[in-house]
Amino acid sequence: MFVKMKVVFAALLLATLVLTSSFINPTHADSDFCDSKCKVRCSKAGMMDRCLKYCGLCCEECNCVPSGTYGNKDECPCYRDKKNSKGNPKCP
């Protein structure tokens, strides 16, 4: 009986994981949009990985990325106004 309970528990746990994983999308909702926009935005960045990371985070929250590789932040006020813990611009 104890073994049977273990099997049932394992099956329920697996079913729960499968069902909840369908509700939690590990990628960004608009990842194609953000990926393509951030690739352009970060194309001339010295630290490409960091630029892509923060651009992606900002894009996910703001649903926009300013055009070009630098500046133009007035096109996206949410992106422009995000600050890090030190009060510096968060978004590249």
BELWO-V207075 format. One record per residue. PHI is phi as a letter, one per 30 degrees, with the letter a starting at -180 (999 if undefined). PSI is psi in whole degrees, 0 to 359 (NA if undefined). Layout:
BEGIN
phi & psi
PHI & PSI
PHI & PSI
END
This chain:
BEGIN
phi & psi
999 & 321
d & 321
d & 320
d & 320
d & 322
d & 316
d & 316
d & 316
d & 315
d & 320
d & 317
d & 319
d & 315
d & 315
d & 320
d & 316
d & 318
d & 315
d & 317
d & 330
d & 336
d & 339
c & 338
c & 112
c & 114
d & 340
c & 168
d & 150
e & 319
c & 49
d & 324
d & 315
d & 307
d & 317
e & 314
d & 318
d & 318
d & 330
d & 318
d & 313
e & 322
c & 7
d & 334
c & 12
d & 144
d & 324
c & 82
e & 315
d & 315
d & 318
d & 312
d & 322
d & 307
d & 325
d & 316
d & 318
d & 315
d & 319
d & 318
d & 318
d & 324
c & 344
h & 30
a & 157
b & 130
d & 151
d & 159
i & 183
c & 349
a & 148
i & 205
h & 21
d & 346
d & 341
d & 339
b & 86
e & 322
d & 312
d & 316
d & 320
d & 354
d & 133
b & 151
d & 184
d & 340
c & 0
i & 6
d & 159
e & 133
d & 324
c & 134
d & NA
END
